[in-house]
Amino acid sequence: MRTFLASRRSTRKAAVAVASLFLAVGALSGCATDDTPDNALASDAPLPTEIPAGTKLVIADQSEFQQSVLKASGELDKLPFEYEFANFVGGPAILEAFRAGAADVARVGDTPPIQALIAGQDVPIIHSTQSNPDNTRLAVAADRDITTLADLKGKKIAYAEGTAQQAIVLRALAKAGLSTEDVELTRLQLSEFPDAIRTGQVDVAPLNEPNLTRFLNNPGTTVIDTSESGGTSTGLSYLYARSEAIQDPAKAAALQAYITAFTRAVQWSNDNPEQWLQSYYVENQGLTPEDGQRIVDSLGPYVFPTLDDALVQRQQDTIDVIDDAGELPKSVEASDGFDLRFADVGTTTVEEVGGATTRSEG
């Protein structure tokens, strides 16, 4: 598998573009059609490794994370296919891009793939990473007397269906013995969470970095302690790809090469935290070095859970949390949302770069 990146380095003609949701979806949605090739791969066929010249992937990004880590690590210039990055906010927007045929692969939390299953979109998970689950915290608006999960009763909580933050809220309620009827779920776009909690429009919002650090710079703001909120987040993120891309032999090969490059890049960030902090959190995200250090520390080193039945069960557990809360409009199975054929390339690369598959509890 390690030959993916070397196979066409000399012939790669890369094209990089960062697009907004309107550019990425609006420009292409009107002409989106069934682009499954005539030589489409069967779902049980071995994945090809040859990447023909001119093969292109459109990569849906969030906060320019993928593009930044690939560039900082030097992996971007090694990609053996043409590529385009489109920046989005949240899983629902990315799902629309998949539906429009405007993106091939994306990195999201653990809930957007469930939303894809509910929507009848065939977007299988092909790779996974995990950060410290406690990096997403239940932020509390200024001067609110909320320190325990039980204190959530009767409070306004920011809520975005189809996002990892949705599952965090539902786990928190279940852990406190509360139901969705015991609180006021304020349905917002994920991008609206920081302003809503900062201005006190909601009492609580699940925030991850760098928004959490920015929020806590406001006087009087707090978070619910992890002794209370621990276990409400999985820390999982996935690469998932639309089935039409996987069925295309050229794109399927490119997706394997992308898993290799992305894994190498993320492990580079583990091994070079100071360089990663400066290039991404300071220069790209505009944070101070101190805030950037806090973010790196909160995330901890990334690990790469194996794409196997155990991971499928972890995803099923998240589905069950949403279903138990009455927030699942129809029954879905986690196993329908994975393509385990991509496990080998992920496992091989993790071993090559010295990455870990599980988090150390120490």
C-alpha positions in Angstrom: 0.0 0.0 0.0 2.9 2.4 0.6 3.4 2.8 -3.2 0.2 4.9 -3.6 1.9 8.2 -3.1 4.9 7.4 -5.2 3.0 6.0 -8.2 2.2 9.2 -10.0 4.1 12.0 -8.2 5.8 12.9 -11.4 2.6 13.3 -13.4 0.4 15.0 -10.8 -1.2 18.3 -11.9 -2.8 19.7 -8.7 -5.5 22.3 -8.5 -6.4 23.8 -5.2 -9.5 25.9 -4.5 -11.3 26.7 -1.3 -15.0 27.3 -1.9 -17.9 28.3 0.2 -21.1 26.3 0.4 -22.7 28.5 -2.2 -19.9 28.1 -4.7 -19.5 24.3 -4.1 -23.2 23.3 -4.0 -24.8 26.1 -5.9 -22.6 25.8 -9.0 -23.0 22.1 -9.3 -26.4 21.2 -7.8 -28.3 22.2 -10.9 -26.4 19.7 -13.0 -26.0 16.9 -10.5 -26.8 13.5 -12.1 -26.1 9.9 -11.5 -22.5 9.8 -12.3 -21.9 6.1 -11.5 -19.5 4.9 -14.2 -20.3 2.1 -16.6 -17.4 0.1 -15.0 -18.7 0.7 -11.5 -17.1 -1.5 -8.8 -19.3 -4.0 -7.1 -19.7 -3.5 -3.3 -17.6 -6.6 -2.6 -15.0 -6.1 -5.3 -11.3 -5.6 -4.3 -10.4 -1.9 -4.4 -8.1 -0.9 -7.3 -4.8 0.9 -6.6 -4.0 2.4 -10.0 -4.8 6.1 -10.2 -5.2 7.2 -13.9 -3.9 10.6 -14.9 -6.5 13.3 -14.5 -8.3 11.6 -11.6 -9.7 14.3 -9.2 -11.2 14.3 -5.8 -13.3 17.2 -4.3 -12.6 17.2 -0.6 -15.1 18.8 1.8 -13.2 20.5 4.6 -14.2 22.2 7.8 -12.1 25.1 9.2 -9.6 24.2 6.5 -8.3 21.4 8.8 -7.5 18.8 6.1 -5.9 21.2 3.7 -3.8 22.7 6.5 -2.5 19.5 8.0 -1.7 18.1 4.6 0.1 21.3 3.6 2.0 21.7 6.9 3.2 18.1 6.9 4.3 18.2 3.2 1.8 15.6 2.2 -0.3 17.9 0.1 2.3 18.2 -2.7 2.6 14.4 -2.8 -1.0 13.6 -3.6 -1.0 11.5 -6.7 -4.3 12.9 -8.0 -5.9 16.3 -8.8 -7.8 17.8 -5.9 -10.0 20.7 -4.9 -11.0 21.7 -1.3 -14.4 23.1 -0.5 -14.9 24.5 3.0 -18.1 23.9 4.9 -19.6 24.4 8.4 -21.2 21.2 9.8 -22.2 17.8 8.5 -25.7 18.9 7.1 -24.0 21.3 4.7 -21.6 18.6 3.6 -24.4 16.1 3.1 -26.1 18.6 0.8 -22.8 18.8 -1.2 -22.7 15.0 -1.5 -26.3 15.0 -2.6 -25.5 17.6 -5.3 -22.5 15.6 -6.4 -20.3 18.6 -5.4 -18.0 16.6 -3.0 -16.4 13.2 -3.0 -15.0 12.8 0.5 -15.3 14.7 3.8 -14.1 14.6 7.4 -16.9 14.9 10.0 -17.8 13.8 13.5 -19.7 10.6 14.3 -23.3 11.9 13.8 -23.3 13.2 10.2 -22.9 9.6 8.8 -26.0 8.7 10.8 -27.8 11.6 9.2 -26.7 10.3 5.8 -28.3 6.9 6.5 -31.5 8.5 7.7 -31.6 10.6 4.5 -31.1 7.6 2.3 -27.7 8.9 1.2 -25.1 6.2 0.5 -22.0 7.8 2.1 -19.9 5.0 3.7 -17.3 5.6 6.4 -13.8 4.7 5.1 -11.4 5.9 7.8 -11.4 7.1 11.4 -9.5 9.3 13.8 -10.1 10.0 17.5 -9.0 12.9 19.7 -9.6 13.3 23.5 -13.4 13.1 23.8 -13.3 15.8 26.5 -12.2 18.4 24.0 -15.8 19.1 23.2 -17.3 20.6 26.4 -20.7 21.8 27.5 -20.1 25.6 27.7 -22.2 27.7 30.0 -23.3 31.2 29.3 -22.0 34.0 31.6 -23.5 34.1 35.1 -25.6 31.0 34.8 -25.8 28.7 37.8 -25.1 25.5 35.9 -22.4 23.2 37.3 -24.0 19.7 37.0 -25.9 17.8 34.3 -28.9 17.8 36.5 -28.8 21.6 36.3 -29.7 21.4 32.6 -33.4 20.8 33.5 -35.5 23.7 32.2 -32.5 25.3 30.4 -32.1 26.4 26.8 -29.5 24.2 25.0 -28.1 24.8 21.6 -29.0 21.9 19.3 -28.1 21.0 15.8 -29.5 17.8 14.3 -27.1 15.7 12.2 -24.0 16.9 14.1 -21.8 15.3 16.7 -23.0 18.0 19.1 -26.5 16.6 18.8 -25.4 13.3 20.2 -23.4 15.0 23.0 -26.5 16.8 24.2 -28.6 13.7 24.1 -26.0 11.7 26.0 -25.8 14.4 28.6 -29.5 14.4 29.1 -29.6 10.6 29.4 -26.8 10.6 31.9 -28.7 13.1 34.0 -31.9 11.1 33.8 -33.6 13.8 31.7 -35.5 13.7 28.5 -35.7 16.2 25.7 -39.0 17.4 27.2 -37.2 18.5 30.3 -35.2 21.1 28.5 -35.6 23.6 25.8 -33.7 22.5 22.7 -32.9 25.6 20.7 -32.4 24.5 17.1 -29.6 26.4 15.4 -27.0 26.0 12.8 -23.7 24.8 14.2 -22.1 28.0 13.1 -24.5 29.9 15.3 -23.5 28.2 18.5 -20.7 30.5 19.5 -22.7 33.7 19.2 -25.8 32.2 20.7 -24.0 31.2 23.9 -21.8 34.3 24.0 -24.8 36.6 23.9 -26.9 34.4 26.3 -29.5 33.4 23.8 -29.0 29.9 25.1 -27.8 28.7 28.5 -25.6 25.8 27.3 -23.9 24.9 24.1 -21.5 22.1 23.2 -18.4 23.8 21.9 -15.2 22.4 20.5 -11.9 24.1 19.7 -11.1 26.7 18.7 -14.6 28.1 19.5 -14.4 26.9 23.1 -11.2 28.8 23.8 -12.6 32.0 22.2 -15.8 31.6 24.3 -14.0 31.2 27.6 -12.1 34.5 27.0 -15.4 36.2 27.9 -15.8 37.1 31.6 -18.2 35.0 33.6 -18.3 32.0 31.2 -17.7 28.5 32.4 -17.9 24.8 31.3 -19.5 21.9 33.1 -16.7 19.9 34.6 -15.7 16.6 33.0 -16.4 14.8 36.2 -20.0 15.4 35.2 -19.9 15.5 31.4 -17.3 12.7 30.8 -18.6 10.1 28.3 -20.9 12.5 26.5 -18.6 12.7 23.5 -16.7 10.0 21.6 -14.0 12.1 20.1 -14.5 10.2 16.9 -14.1 11.8 13.4 -14.6 10.0 10.2 -13.6 10.2 6.6 -16.7 9.3 4.6 -17.2 9.2 0.8 -20.2 9.2 -1.5 -20.8 5.8 -3.0 -20.5 7.0 -6.6 -16.9 8.0 -5.9 -16.2 4.6 -4.3 -17.8 2.8 -7.3 -15.5 4.7 -9.7 -12.3 2.7 -10.0 -10.1 5.7 -10.4 -11.6 7.6 -7.5 -11.6 4.5 -5.3 -7.9 4.2 -5.8 -7.5 8.0 -5.1 -9.5 7.6 -1.9 -7.1 5.0 -0.7 -4.2 7.3 -1.5 -5.9 10.0 0.4 -6.4 7.9 3.5 -2.6 7.2 3.4 -1.7 10.9 3.0 -4.2 12.1 5.6 -3.0 9.5 8.1 0.6 10.5 7.6 -0.3 14.2 7.9 -2.3 13.7 11.2 0.5 11.6 12.7 2.9 14.4 11.7 0.8 16.8 13.7 1.1 14.4 16.7 4.9 14.2 16.3 5.4 18.0 15.6 2.8 19.8 17.9 4.7 23.1 18.0 4.9 23.4 14.2 1.3 22.3 13.8 0.2 24.8 16.5 2.0 27.7 14.7 0.9 26.8 11.2 -2.7 26.1 11.9 -4.0 27.6 15.1 -1.9 30.7 15.0 -1.4 31.5 11.3 -4.6 29.9 9.8 -7.1 30.3 12.7 -5.8 33.6 14.0 -5.4 32.5 17.7 -2.6 33.5 20.1 0.2 30.9 20.7 -1.2 30.5 24.2 -4.7 29.7 23.0 -3.3 27.4 20.4 -1.3 25.5 23.0 -4.4 25.1 25.1 -6.2 23.6 22.1 -3.4 21.2 21.2 -3.3 20.1 24.8 -7.1 19.6 25.0 -7.2 17.5 21.8 -4.3 15.4 22.8 -2.6 13.1 20.2 -4.9 11.7 17.5 -5.3 7.9 17.3 -6.7 5.9 14.4 -9.4 3.4 15.5 -9.4 0.3 13.3 -12.1 0.1 10.7 -13.7 -3.1 12.1 -16.8 -4.5 13.7 -15.9 -3.0 17.1 -16.0 0.5 15.5 -19.2 -0.3 13.8 -20.7 -1.2 17.3 -19.4 2.1 18.7 -21.3 3.8 15.9 -24.4 1.7 16.6 -24.2 2.9 20.2 -24.5 6.5 19.1 -27.4 5.6 16.8 -29.1 4.0 19.8 -28.6 7.1 21.9 -30.4 9.2 19.3 -33.1 6.6 18.9 -33.7 6.3 22.6 -34.3 10.0 22.8 -37.0 9.8 20.1 -34.9 11.9 17.7 -34.4 9.2 15.1 -37.1 9.4 12.4 -36.5 5.9 11.1 -34.5 2.9 12.1 -31.0 2.6 10.6 -28.1 0.2 11.1 -24.5 1.4 11.6 -23.2 -1.5 9.5 -24.9 0.0 6.5 -22.7 3.1 6.8 -19.2 1.5 6.6 -17.1 0.2 3.7 -14.6 -2.1 5.5 -12.7 -2.7 2.3 -10.7 0.5 3.2 -9.5 -1.0 6.5 -6.3 -2.5 5.1 -4.9 0.8 3.7 -5.7 2.6 7.0 -4.2 -0.2 9.2 -1.1 -0.5 7.0 -0.4 3.3 7.1 -0.9 3.6 10.8 1.6 0.8 11.4 4.1 2.5 9.0 3.9 5.9 10.7 4.0 4.5 14.2 0.5 5.6 15.0 -1.8 4.2 17.7 -5.3 2.7 17.3 -6.5 3.3 20.9 -6.1 6.1 23.3 -3.8 5.7 26.4 -5.7 6.2 29.6 -2.6 7.3 31.3 
